[in-house]
Amino acid sequence: MKSGARLILFIGFVIVLALAIYFTFFYATKCSNYECFNSRLQKCSKASFQYEGQDATWYYKILGKGNGKCKVYTELRQIKKGQVDIEKIQGQSMNCFLPLGVTDFPEKDISRCHGLLKESLQDTIIQKLHSYILNNIGQINEELNKPAI
């Protein structure tokens, strides 16, 4: 075989190898609706999806299987409704580890997630609970001091 043919064969091999690596490790189907995302999530097949909810815009990317779980990158892109104090968590993300076969939005159970977004959501819940308790301490005290029936 001549050296020119070897070079062409080698370049072809490198291109095929690069494409195989790309589709195996980096390529993710871009879903345009929930049904597509849901079917991919059920199989834990790589995909991405942006969900435009009433209150917020979420971005999801299914990263694949590991340790019997499906790893899903979850990002809060925009808050459409809500208080100004929670707008600071826009753009934050977390990784969620869902049981295989689960087809629910990852943020529904943040106990399965890890990352800055989870911590910020928990902080916001705690702050709101703290404010509620302070604003209603008298009523809460009355309820606690009622005799048991």
C-alpha positions in Angstrom: 0.0 0.0 0.0 1.3 3.4 -0.9 1.9 6.1 1.7 -0.8 8.4 0.3 -3.4 5.6 0.7 -2.2 4.9 4.2 -2.5 8.5 5.1 -6.1 8.6 3.7 -6.9 5.4 5.6 -5.4 6.8 8.8 -7.4 10.1 8.5 -10.6 8.2 7.9 -9.9 6.0 10.9 -9.3 9.1 13.1 -12.6 10.7 11.8 -14.6 7.6 12.6 -13.0 7.3 16.0 -13.7 11.0 16.8 -17.4 10.6 15.7 -17.7 7.5 17.8 -16.3 9.2 20.9 -18.6 12.3 20.3 -21.8 10.2 20.0 -20.9 8.0 22.9 -19.8 10.5 25.5 -21.0 14.0 24.5 -24.0 13.9 22.2 -27.5 14.4 23.8 -30.8 14.5 22.0 -32.4 18.0 22.3 -36.0 17.4 23.3 -38.6 20.1 22.4 -41.4 18.7 24.5 -42.0 16.9 27.8 -43.0 13.6 26.1 -39.6 13.4 24.5 -37.8 14.2 27.7 -40.0 11.8 29.7 -39.3 8.9 27.4 -35.6 9.6 27.5 -35.6 10.0 31.3 -37.4 6.6 31.7 -34.6 4.9 29.8 -31.9 7.3 31.2 -30.8 8.2 27.7 -28.8 11.3 27.2 -31.0 14.3 26.3 -31.6 17.9 27.2 -34.8 19.8 27.7 -35.9 23.3 28.7 -39.2 23.4 30.5 -41.1 26.7 30.4 -43.3 26.4 33.6 -45.7 29.1 34.8 -43.4 30.1 37.7 -40.0 29.3 36.3 -37.9 28.1 33.4 -35.9 24.9 34.1 -33.1 23.3 32.1 -32.4 19.6 32.3 -29.7 17.4 30.9 -29.7 13.7 31.4 -26.1 12.8 31.8 -26.4 9.0 32.0 -26.5 6.0 34.4 -24.2 5.4 37.3 -24.5 3.3 40.5 -28.0 2.3 39.6 -29.2 5.9 39.3 -29.9 8.3 36.5 -27.8 11.5 36.8 -29.7 14.6 35.7 -28.1 18.1 35.6 -30.9 20.6 36.7 -30.6 24.4 36.4 -33.1 27.1 37.4 -32.8 29.5 34.4 -35.4 32.1 35.2 -38.0 32.8 37.9 -41.1 34.3 36.4 -43.3 34.6 39.5 -42.4 35.0 43.1 -40.6 37.2 45.5 -37.6 39.3 44.8 -35.5 37.5 47.4 -35.6 34.2 45.5 -34.4 35.7 42.2 -30.8 35.4 43.5 -31.0 31.6 42.9 -31.5 32.1 39.1 -28.7 30.4 37.1 -27.8 28.0 39.9 -27.7 24.3 39.3 -27.6 20.9 41.0 -27.1 17.3 40.0 -30.0 14.9 40.8 -29.7 11.2 41.1 -33.0 9.5 40.3 -33.9 5.9 40.5 -33.9 4.2 37.1 -37.3 4.4 35.5 -38.5 7.5 37.4 -40.1 10.0 35.1 -40.7 13.0 37.3 -39.1 16.4 37.2 -35.8 16.1 39.3 -36.6 19.1 41.5 -39.8 17.5 42.9 -37.6 15.6 45.4 -34.5 17.7 46.2 -33.3 15.1 48.7 -32.0 13.2 45.7 -30.0 16.2 44.5 -26.7 17.8 45.4 -25.4 21.3 44.5 -25.7 25.0 45.1 -29.3 25.2 43.9 -30.4 22.6 46.4 -28.7 24.5 49.2 -30.2 27.8 48.1 -33.7 26.3 47.9 -33.4 24.9 51.4 -32.1 28.2 52.7 -35.1 30.0 51.1 -37.5 27.5 52.7 -35.9 27.9 56.1 -36.0 31.7 55.9 -39.7 31.7 54.9 -40.5 29.3 57.7 -38.6 31.4 60.2 -40.5 34.6 59.1 -43.8 32.7 59.3 -43.0 31.6 62.9 -42.0 35.1 64.0 -45.1 36.7 62.4 -47.5 34.1 64.0 -45.8 33.3 67.3 -48.8 34.4 69.4 -51.2 32.1 67.4 -48.7 29.2 67.5 -48.3 29.7 71.3 -52.1 29.5 71.8 -52.3 26.3 69.7 -49.5 24.7 71.7 -51.0 25.7 75.1 -54.5 24.3 74.3 -55.4 21.3 76.6 -55.3 17.9 74.9 -58.7 16.4 74.3 
